[in-house]
Amino acid sequence: MLGEYRALTQNPLLFLEQKGQSKADIIPIKIGFETLYLLNNADHVKSVFVGNDPNFVKGRYYRRITPLLGGGLFTLEGEEWRRQRHIAQPFSGGSIFGPLPR
């Protein structure tokens, strides 16, 4: 019933690292009745984060896991996400997607 909830909450960084080792570009993560999607392709990540963010609403699940993951770029959306991204951009060498493998 809980799917991968226990593994995610016990060690979120290890869980995401293990999931990210997959060769798949899009990795479904089942948590209860919800399915989240981990993007494992730099072009897909860029599409979501640059210019198309209004098309990708994070929704109620992210509001619930924000205390677990923190209020950063991963969990924020809308104007607050844009503000945080603008603050972080100078520290990314001009592009947050440059160093990601394709």
N, C-alpha and C positions, 0 to 999 in steps of 0.2 A: 504494500500500500504506500509506503513512504518513498519507494524507489531509491534514489541515491542521496536522499536528504541526510542520513546519518553520516555517510562518508564526507559529504560536503561540509557539514557543520563541525565534525571532529577535527579536520585539518584542511581548511579551504585552499591553502596554497598548494599543498601536496596533491589534493584532488584535482585542481585545475592543471597542475603540471603533468600529472598522469594522463588526463584527458587530452591535453595538448600534444602528447606524443603520437597521437593517431595521425595517419596519413590523410584522413578525410578533411575536406575543406569546411564542412559544417557538421558539428557533433551534437546530436540531441542528448539532453540530460533530463531524465524523467524524475520529477519530484512531486510525489502525491499525484494529483490529477493534472498537474501542469507539465509542460515540456518546455525547457529552456534550450537555447541553441548557442553553442560556443563556436565562434568563428575562428578558423584555423588557417586563414588565407589572408595575406596582407591586403589584397585588392578588395576583398569583401569587407574587411574592417574599415578600410578607407571609405568605401561606399556608404557605410553606416555613419561614420563619424564626420565626414566632410560633405556637407551639402544636402544629405538626405535624412538628417536626424529627425525631422518631423514625421517621416514615414515609419519610424521605428520607435514606437512608444513602449517603454519598459513596463509600465503598468503596476498593478497592486503587489505582485510578488516582490518586485524590487524594493518597494516601500517596506516590506516585511523583513527583507534581508539586509537593508541598509545598516542596522546596528551591528550585524555580523561583519560586513565588508567595509563599512565606513562610508562617509558621504563624499566620495570622490568621483572622478570621471566615469567610473564603471557603473555607478548607481544613480547619478544625477541625470536629469533631462531638461530640455527646454532652455529657458533663459539662464538658469543657474548653471547648467552644463556648459553653455557657451561662455559664460563669465569665467568659470574655472579653466576651460580650455584655453582661453585668451591669456590667463595668468601663467599657465604651464608652458605655452608655446615657446617663449624665449629660451627655455631650458632644454628644448628638444633639438637644437641644432637646425632649426628651420622646418623640419618635418618629423613628426612622430612616427612616420611609416618608413623612413629611409632604412633603418637598420634591420627591419623585419625580413626574414627569409621569404622568398616567394615560391 
